[in-house]
């Protein structure tokens, strides 16, 4: 039914590719291409052995738009799923415009030399996508991604008006290392060490220092964890697209060991993203740090515990105040047993595949560049239930908090 080209072969790609192969009635042809072809071949071998499904593999430099266009033509792909890095978003979007095929990613564009997350440059391609008659779906991971869909579901099916949203991302997994990041270290550390920010209708964006706002939240099926306010990219689109909103914030859990290590690395300059001279060579400290840290894809076998990511949403229904908590709980070891990847790759890779499935089955369609909350949330919510990320919903008392 649909011919899918997946770019990137890290942890997220591994899960998305396996899940696409499990949906072979939708994805009749799959090609996995990345910088290091051997990583694609290893995933292809796993899929052949586990599922008996054959996929094609190729080497590609995703920074080279023309090479990607050639690959699209060669494979006949109709949808490109970008699970490489955010640095490749623009070149891959340009390749899709040239080749006239649909585009999906899981993280907004970042410039390698500037730690800044915003949709501006991707939204600016809306006209070109419209002219090419294709659809771009931005941020189809968990957060952004599923969190946007949870908000859209609440807005479309549960509330007349939404006023307050807190997105709560808890990873209670333990990999046994003193310090490691559970997805690409460079992207992860740039995100966490940046200033925090949240949105209020009255004040617009309110900036905070990194880790300035914290509360202890009792996560269902996981327990109490320190949760810190961060800026996260879904805030930018949700603050525009959810009508009636008065405030939206994002919180993520961190253990003390992680924060102490990060502060120390920051203090000694290891999180710098500019070039420094070292023994006559130029190096970027954060890239060198990535070389030293465990590969996130290798954490799967060691990681135990659960994730709980969800949204506490408060608003009005039939003239009365209402508050719901919609979330997914995912077990790292179950993810590993199924795919050979840990929970963070799993919770991102599954919705990446579902986003591609929404386009392939035309349940979501349109010309231009879209965020997840702009479509009917129901078919995506249904797919989450059957593709490995079942969600739950608690009816809370309006204003109730699980803070301890
Ligand atoms: P990894 O670093 O594990 O994998 C990235 C892959 O992209 C690697 O295989 C890498 O190749 C490949 N790649 C990098 N540059 C190029 C290039 N120029 N050309 C071709 N291939 C390239 O990352 P993850 O799997 O952890 O993350 C993938 C994406 O998912 C990231 O964009 C991340 O921000 C996003 N993400 C989104 C989340 C969400 O909830 N929305 C949560 C977690 C991650 P090589 O193997 O050669 O290095």
Boltz pocket constraint, residues with backbone or C-beta under 6 A from the ligand:
constraints:
  - pocket:
      binder: B
      contacts: [[A, 7], [A, 8], [A, 9], [A, 10], [A, 11], [A, 12], [A, 13], [A, 33], [A, 34], [A, 35], [A, 36], [A, 39], [A, 60], [A, 61], [A, 62], [A, 63], [A, 82], [A, 83], [A, 84], [A, 85], [A, 86], [A, 88], [A, 106], [A, 107], [A, 139], [A, 140], [A, 141], [A, 142], [A, 143], [A, 144], [A, 145], [A, 182], [A, 183], [A, 184], [A, 187], [A, 296], [A, 297], [A, 344], [A, 345], [A, 347], [A, 348]]
      max_distance: 6.0
